[in-house]
Amino acid sequence: MLWRRSLVQELLLRLFITAGRRAMATRWGICSAGHISHDFSVALRTLNPEHHEIVAVAARDLQHAKEFAKKHNIPRAYGSYDELAKDQDIDVVYIGTIHPHHLATGKLFMKSRKNVLIEKPLAMNSREVQELITTAEDNSVFLMEAVWTRFFPVSREVRRLLGQDEVGDVQMVRADLGAQLTHIPRLAERKQGGGALLDLGIYCLQFIFMVFNGERPESIQATGHCIDTGVDGTAVLVLKFSGNRLAVCTCSITMALTCDAVITGTKGTIKVPNHMWCPTTLEVNGKEMQFPLPEAGMPLNFTNSTGLRYEAEEVRQCLLKGLKESPGMPWAHSSLIAEVIDEARRQLGVTYDQDNI
């Protein structure tokens, strides 16, 4: 009888702890105080404040961090990333630094036992991606590449439709994304990790691998051109999968493209119209569906940025379940995307300093 009572008490205690965890807010630290970190912070404010709380922000300049904290009503501001890493009140860090800094900042926080959400691309090449994954495994922390598109309601609906065989067997996937962006240094300069593939092509590739469920292509053919800084200005990739299924990815920082994505199957088509990287509209066999976003509490820097809320909620749900990677954007997909970009860059003749380490 005593054993039965203690077992019941143990079960009740576990339920109490689980309920307590669910009631607690996920405490966010923000690494860098730039444009994307601003939009991410605004997006977090569209979620339940009992579920998400920003407790600290860090920038390389303390004054910049203080100004960001004041704007977003964040309690603590730090003038270095090391200070943020030492903050014991943080559950997860959002890393919004430029591409070449993702590896160092990601490792800094994970080695401090912090869970991390790192802006895409996860790193500069597949070697760095694997280094981040190994660091997450070694320190038993959560790691996710912030491919926000994956968690929009439109993307979830696409996966549901494919799972229900709505358009039959997929034969072709096409995804385009491009705009005239060479005037932006971080997109055009090699030292800042610029180039069409790393910044825009990743959206097209993640869509393709979402549709093909992370399958590795049998062949990769890339063509395009580089701008005078040495990075890819426009790239066209043709991926061939088993069963003669094809995918075409086109990305550019030198010209405006259609910025849409189309899945062609044996029974019909699924189209994500303009803004395929932050979609709010879906067309299935000609029938249109709308998925509106919540209003922002202050001006944003990028299109549809309140949609960053969906990846933030995904992180919270993964942490509540004790997961170390997201089923919606698993490490295997991040690794595969990086490997494909590496190969495409090799064919285009694009190299970064990080490739020579």
Disulfide bonds with the S-S distance in Angstrom:
none
